[in-house]
Amino acid sequence: MKWKICGMREMDNIQEVAKANPDYMGFIWAEASPRYVGEDFVIPKEVLGKTIPVGVFVNRAVSSIIELSQRAGFTWVQLHGEEKEDEILALKNAGLTVIKAISVADNQDVEGLSEAPDFYLFDTKQGKQTGGTGQRFDWDILASYAAGKPFLLAGGLSKENAKEAMDLSKRYPIHALDFNSKVEVKAGLKNVQEVREISEILAEN
């Protein structure tokens, strides 16, 4: 099972978390987020090793994302806004792999989805907040997902429910598990020991 640590910001913390070898690491370029890395942030690829960096955005212009991908150093993007299909396709045509995040509260949220993204990410819907809610949605809702695209599962994932989440991959096309606020000391700073424990759990199952 692949896994992702999202909402990274502090350089020392990035270095320590990278030692646990997550498949993906998310960096947030959204000013409203407490995990915002800032416009001048450059991804330290020499620290990440084989971990793939993912740039996370909310309703940002396509041209800006493309420019930033070249400057900051990522080829995967995760979109948490109301991005349209033509915007997703434009990013893909620029050579970027696109994850489209969907906020989930009921079955209708996972029905009738476009085939445009490379992956979906299902997170918990909670008011106007986009991502990092620390809350888990009802996983039974996934039974209504029929688009066929592989997806990342997010929303309240932790070492306590990682094994249960992994078991869902027997029924659904889960590409990776996405961990964020449940493994934090504070916004943008991960508990390295908990990250290591998650790595061990996923490796054993």
Salt bridges, closest charged atoms under 4 A:
GLU10 OE2 - ARG9 NE 2.96
GLU16 OE2 - LYS19 NZ 3.12
GLU16 OE1 - ARG196 NH2 3.50
GLU39 OE1 - ARG60 NH2 2.58
GLU67 OE2 - ARG71 NE 3.17
GLU83 OE1 - LYS100 NZ 3.48
ASP109 OD1 - LYS125 NZ 3.16
ASP118 OD1 - LYS92 NZ 3.77
GLU164 OE2 - ARG136 NH2 2.97
ASP167 OD1 - LYS163 NZ 3.00
ASP167 OD1 - LYS170 NZ 3.93
ASP178 OD2 - LYS4 NZ 2.54
GLU184 OE2 - ARG35 NE 2.81
GLU184 OE2 - LYS190 NZ 2.74
GLU197 OE1 - LYS159 NZ 2.86
